[in-house]
Amino acid sequence: MRSVVPVEAIERKILLIRGRKVMLDSDLAKLYGVPTFRFNEQVRRNLKRFPEDFMFQLTKDEHRSLISQFAISKIGRGGRRFLPYVFTEHGALMAANVLKSEKAIEASIYVVRAFAKLREMIASHKDLARRLAELEKKYDAQFKVVFDAIRQLMEPAKPKPRRIGFHAKV
């Protein structure tokens, strides 16, 4: 079965909010081939299927942060009138079941695979850090520079500040 959307593209849509890996309602709606308002309408009609560990609504501050980081549309500008909902892996799968369309079911498989791949990457990162700590205990201080360099490489890259528009050199 060929992916409707590459798993890597789905991975880029997974965000870390409140310590949970989640996807925005608008991103899921697009993947599942329905307008966001219809997607949220079906979720509201089936709220019992979406406990807080499956889905939650963003606060104004969280939404403001997303607007500045990812240039998503502001409430009242471009269509959104309500704060977005975000869905965990289980919530994304439940939403596909609520929608019941072939495209939603097929896309949900790739969403689950993307979440699983991220989980796998995080687990291997933790395993690597554990192994590095064991090696560091085993060898003396002469290898400290090497271990420090490896730890530095393991840290996630810090995003460069984006400059949009014209900026005069001062």
ZIKA-V349067 format. One record per residue. RES is the residue in one letter. D_LAST is the distance of its C-alpha to the last C-alpha in Angstrom with 2 decimals. Layout:
res->[RES RES]
d_last->[D_LAST D_LAST]
This chain:
res->[M R S V V P V E A I E R K I L L I R G R K V M L D S D L A K L Y G V P T F R F N E Q V R R N L K R F P E D F M F Q L T K D E H R S L I S Q F A I S K I G R G G R R F L P Y V F T E H G A L M A A N V L K S E K A I E A S I Y V V R A F A K L R E M I A S H K D L A R R L A E L E K K Y D A Q F K V V F D A I R Q L M E P A K P K P R R I G F H A K V]
d_last->[54.83 51.48 48.48 47.36 43.84 42.93 43.07 39.58 38.21 40.07 38.79 35.17 36.31 37.75 35.65 36.25 36.73 38.76 39.63 41.28 40.54 40.58 39.90 38.85 41.63 39.78 39.41 43.09 44.20 42.50 44.15 47.47 47.31 47.49 45.24 43.53 45.56 48.80 47.82 47.21 50.37 52.45 50.94 51.75 55.28 55.72 53.96 56.74 55.64 52.11 52.20 48.96 48.81 48.73 46.30 44.27 42.00 38.36 37.31 34.62 32.21 33.05 32.62 29.25 28.15 29.49 27.73 24.30 25.26 27.22 26.35 29.98 30.96 30.92 34.31 35.34 32.97 34.44 37.79 37.75 39.45 40.25 38.55 38.99 41.67 41.22 44.09 45.05 46.91 50.20 48.88 47.61 51.07 52.84 50.80 51.98 55.53 55.17 53.88 56.75 55.42 55.81 52.10 51.25 53.81 52.63 48.92 49.76 51.16 47.82 45.98 48.40 47.94 44.15 44.60 47.23 45.03 42.27 44.97 46.21 42.80 42.32 45.86 45.41 42.18 44.16 46.99 44.75 43.34 46.96 48.09 45.25 46.27 49.87 48.98 46.93 50.03 52.20 50.28 49.39 46.14 45.68 44.40 41.92 38.96 40.17 40.67 37.23 35.66 37.80 36.85 33.15 33.86 35.83 33.01 31.48 28.10 25.27 23.53 19.94 17.77 17.79 14.87 16.58 15.42 12.50 8.96 6.21 3.78 0.00]
